[in-house]
């Protein structure tokens, strides 16, 4: 959020003041610490560089293997990294948000970072999470792990926390995430407690789920997608508990509603369909909109590779999940900053329009 240029932010504020939406949702990663990195590499000055020889890595590739993050960490041992948390910069970003429009905000993985450097001192107490709670307290911003809102008459919007469904690589990282979750909401002390509480929350709104014609679920992480990373296209998916929750929501929705999922994390705009098998040959289809375009550095894509891998099937601890993109989804993919506008049509269906800040006047 804070990394948007003033001109782009001004355009967004003008749009919001003009349109006066019922409410705004923000999908998390509400502040990005500044990363400072130095690398100590031995220099081989004697060996001439062969600049004419083509490299295999020059061409984007596809891998069907999950990314092994531990290999990257081994490489990173030669690097010195610092992440700087500038509290006044974070506050300035939040102050730019509209004051008269209700805002519902998720946490993202970066909002639960700790070990940040603040005024020259490294903190270990989830300072960023603490400060986000302070800056939103008593204002028109509902920053919480989970909540729900009605949009118009027929659409139920459910905000959920997806950091608990993302893969945590080490026990040390799990301990830190548990700590930051307890700072976000003191009722919970661990990932497991939040997963359980989120399921109980869904049960508590069963009567409202039964009335909805459209259900829009908003989390930070995509459910499943194809991620471009270092010239490779990598299939990604959340843990099984995310799909347990989605099927729980479906079981309580009595009016056969349309399901939509809005998220961020991946820094581009891309759409697709996630299908969860409910029984042999039967699926719950969910229209997914990835809108990680709020101002962070954008992620590259490869249209050619997307066309070659338009359908992926995942098996994850008892769940069969399919992710697919149509040709129209691929053509609609945008690597530019912007936001998504959702409106309800006369027949109670939903319309989705991506608004590019690059093209706004």
Phi, psi and omega in degrees: 000313185285349182271359176294145177288151180305321181297315179295317180297321177299319179298317180296316180297322177296318180298314182294319179294328179285316188272334180046068179293162179300318175197169179241140171243142179234128193271017176098181194054059187282347175207137176251117173299148177284124182263125175246125186227131172236147184230128178261100180243135174293136182260128177259095185274347183276329185278123180290149179273131177264090185278346184272340184284124180292147181251146178298331183283353180289340184255130178301142182232167176242138174233139177264009179260138176300148181293130177269098184290337182293332178293319178298322182293325178296321178293327185287354181295339179274359184252147173253120183239141171226138173247122186260128176255109178262102187297318181294324177295317178299316180296321178299318178299314180294325181293339179285344181291152179303145181264344188249001181246129178301137181235129177247124192233132173270165164267146171243179182298326180289335178288345178252021175283143172223177189081021181276157178263122181236116181052042175084001182237136179275124181265158178224022186238031177058050183300322180295315177300316178302312184291325176296322177296320181294313187290338180263351184295132176075012181247191181276018183249122175260097178260111184208167180289322178204149181194177176214152183215144171271132174252120187056218185260337194237003185242121177261124179256127181240118176268127180232159175267125180252356177299333180284348179255000178273156182285128174255125192282324186228162177295325179297319178294323178297318179298318180293320178296318176304317181297314182291326175297322179290333174288321178296321179209110188293352178287343187235143183239004183200164174304315183298321180293322179292319177301316180294316181295324180294321176294319178295323177299316179299318178299327183289342180250026183303319181298322179287323177299325182292340183265343190286137172268335175229138175238119179249116179257133183237120176226177180276314186269143171299150177291310177204145181188178177250119186252129176273119182219118179051051176068014175241144175261116190242126175291133181234149178203149176281173180287165186302328183297333177296320182281332170301315182295317181296320178290329173297316177300315180298322183293336181265351180270109190270345189258020179052057185283167169279141180249136178227149177227123179248139185203185181219234177073307176272124195272069171195174174255121179208146182238159178187185180235130175253126178241128178252125180291127178260333174197166183308120179083357181243136184226152168264110179273136179231124177279117185255134177237112175267118185231063179270054192238027187277359177143345179289166177303132187279150179267142179288167175217169175228105181300320181298315180293322177301319179294329180282342185225059186282349181222128178234142175239130181242142169243118186224100176047056175095348179255136169254121185235134179243134174242129181221151174234138173273170175301324178293320175303315182295317180294329181280349180300133183227131174255075180200158181285150180168194182209166184254133176251126180249132179225156180256128181278174182297331180270016177074001175283167183252143173247142181234129181226124175276128179251117180276126177288337178297325185261359179282149177258000000 
